[in-house]
């Protein structure tokens, strides 16, 4: 099972989610190790594993997915919740505007790389966490990475709108395809 969550997800929310997971994975190594120890103690689940996953670097995402797929035969839930907010202008390792790269493209790639395992493990679920801020977003294809004009608040809104649009399209494409026993 997979649960990707960042420091923004509080322990009160994470523990009930992680109790359901056989071997949850988390993103931020230092904070994850501390959280994992706490979760192990509170739940007596010793299979809380910490793996590196940097959503601002597609190489890290691919390495994480490859490692996960090699080690885990089933994946029943993917929670895409890690993210950044109100960052000064910066780019990911691959040259994407940071909000779009981390909040949307990183989750998109991770989901794509793990999608077949999710289908094979049915029943399965993908949860993409967004924000009401998506209402303020507009996909600016002429300046997708904010190189002409940058506003950190709008960049966040745009990334959250991309989450919502991705989730709607993914749900449409997967409707009826991740049920128990289907190939």
C-alpha positions in Angstrom: 0.0 0.0 0.0 1.2 3.5 -0.6 0.5 6.8 1.1 2.4 9.8 0.0 1.9 12.7 2.4 3.9 15.7 3.4 4.4 17.7 6.5 1.1 19.5 5.9 -0.9 16.4 6.8 -1.3 16.3 10.5 -0.7 13.3 12.7 -4.3 13.2 13.7 -5.3 12.6 10.0 -2.3 10.4 9.1 -2.7 7.8 11.8 -6.2 6.6 10.8 -5.0 6.5 7.2 -1.8 4.6 8.0 -3.5 2.1 10.3 -5.3 0.8 7.2 -2.0 0.4 5.3 0.2 -2.6 5.5 3.4 -0.8 4.5 2.9 2.9 4.1 5.5 5.1 2.4 6.2 8.8 3.1 8.1 11.6 1.4 10.2 13.8 3.7 13.0 11.7 5.2 13.7 13.5 8.5 10.1 14.2 9.4 9.0 10.8 8.0 11.4 8.9 10.3 10.1 10.7 13.3 6.5 10.2 12.2 7.1 6.6 11.4 8.5 5.9 14.9 5.5 7.6 16.4 3.1 5.6 14.2 4.8 2.3 14.9 4.5 3.0 18.6 0.9 4.1 18.5 -0.3 1.4 16.1 2.1 -1.5 16.8 2.5 -1.7 13.0 6.2 -2.3 12.4 5.9 -2.2 8.7 5.9 1.6 8.4 8.7 2.1 5.9 10.3 5.4 4.9 11.5 5.9 1.3 12.9 9.0 -0.4 10.5 10.7 -2.8 11.2 14.2 -4.2 8.2 15.3 -6.2 10.4 18.2 -7.6 12.6 15.7 -9.4 11.3 13.2 -12.0 14.3 11.0 -11.5 13.5 10.6 -7.8 9.9 9.8 -8.7 10.9 7.1 -11.2 13.4 5.6 -8.7 10.7 5.6 -6.0 8.2 3.9 -8.3 10.7 1.3 -9.5 11.7 0.5 -6.0 8.1 0.2 -4.9 7.1 -2.0 -7.8 10.1 -4.3 -7.2 9.3 -4.7 -3.5 5.5 -4.6 -3.3 3.2 -6.9 -5.2 0.0 -5.0 -4.3 -1.1 -1.4 -4.1 -4.7 -0.6 -3.0 -4.5 3.1 -2.3 -2.4 6.0 -3.6 -2.9 9.3 -1.7 -1.4 12.2 -3.6 -1.2 14.9 -0.9 2.4 16.2 -0.8 2.8 19.8 -2.0 4.2 23.3 -1.9 2.4 26.6 -1.4 3.3 30.2 -2.0 6.9 29.6 -3.1 9.0 32.4 -4.5 9.6 31.7 -8.2 11.8 28.6 -8.6 11.9 25.6 -10.8 12.0 21.9 -10.2 15.1 19.8 -11.2 13.4 19.3 -14.6 12.7 23.0 -15.2 9.0 23.1 -14.3 7.6 26.0 -12.2 7.7 24.7 -8.6 4.0 24.7 -7.8 3.0 23.0 -11.0 5.9 20.6 -10.9 5.4 19.4 -7.3 1.7 19.8 -6.8 0.6 18.4 -10.1 3.2 17.0 -12.5 4.9 15.0 -9.7 1.7 13.4 -8.7 0.7 12.8 -12.3 4.0 11.0 -13.0 3.8 8.9 -9.8 0.2 7.9 -10.5 1.1 7.0 -14.1 4.0 4.9 -13.0 1.9 3.0 -10.4 -1.4 2.8 -12.3 -1.0 -0.7 -13.6 -0.1 -2.1 -10.2 -3.3 -0.3 -8.8 -5.4 -1.9 -11.5 -3.9 -5.3 -10.8 -4.5 -4.9 -7.1 -8.2 -4.1 -7.4 -10.1 -3.0 -5.5 -7.9 0.1 -5.5 -8.3 3.8 -5.0 -6.4 7.0 -6.0 -7.0 10.0 -3.8 -5.8 13.4 -5.2 -5.9 16.1 -2.6 -6.6 19.5 -4.0 -7.9 22.8 -2.5 -10.7 25.3 -2.9 -8.0 27.5 -4.3 -8.5 25.7 -7.6 -11.4 28.1 -8.2 -8.9 30.9 -8.6 -6.8 28.9 -11.1 -6.6 29.3 -14.9 -4.4 27.1 -17.0 -2.2 29.7 -18.8 -0.8 27.6 -21.6 1.0 30.6 -23.1 3.0 31.0 -19.8 2.6 27.6 -18.2 5.8 27.9 -16.1 5.3 31.6 -15.1 8.3 32.9 -17.0 6.5 36.0 -18.3 4.5 36.8 -15.3 4.6 35.2 -11.8 2.4 35.4 -8.8 3.0 32.8 -6.1 -0.7 32.7 -5.1 -1.9 32.2 -8.6 0.7 29.6 -9.3 -0.6 27.6 -6.3 -4.2 28.0 -7.6 -3.2 26.9 -11.1 -1.5 23.8 -9.7 -4.7 22.9 -7.7 -6.9 23.4 -10.8 -4.6 21.0 -12.7 -5.1 18.5 -9.9 -8.9 18.8 -10.2 -8.8 18.5 -14.0 -6.5 15.5 -13.8 -8.6 13.8 -11.2 -11.8 14.2 -13.3 -10.2 12.9 -16.5 -8.5 10.0 -14.6 -11.9 9.0 -13.0 -13.5 9.1 -16.5 -10.8 6.9 -18.0 -10.8 4.4 -15.1 -14.5 4.2 -14.5 -15.3 0.5 -14.0 -11.7 -0.6 -14.6 -10.4 -1.1 -11.0 -12.9 -3.6 -9.6 -12.1 -6.8 -7.8 -11.3 -9.6 -10.3 -11.2 -7.5 -13.5 -8.2 -7.6 -15.7 
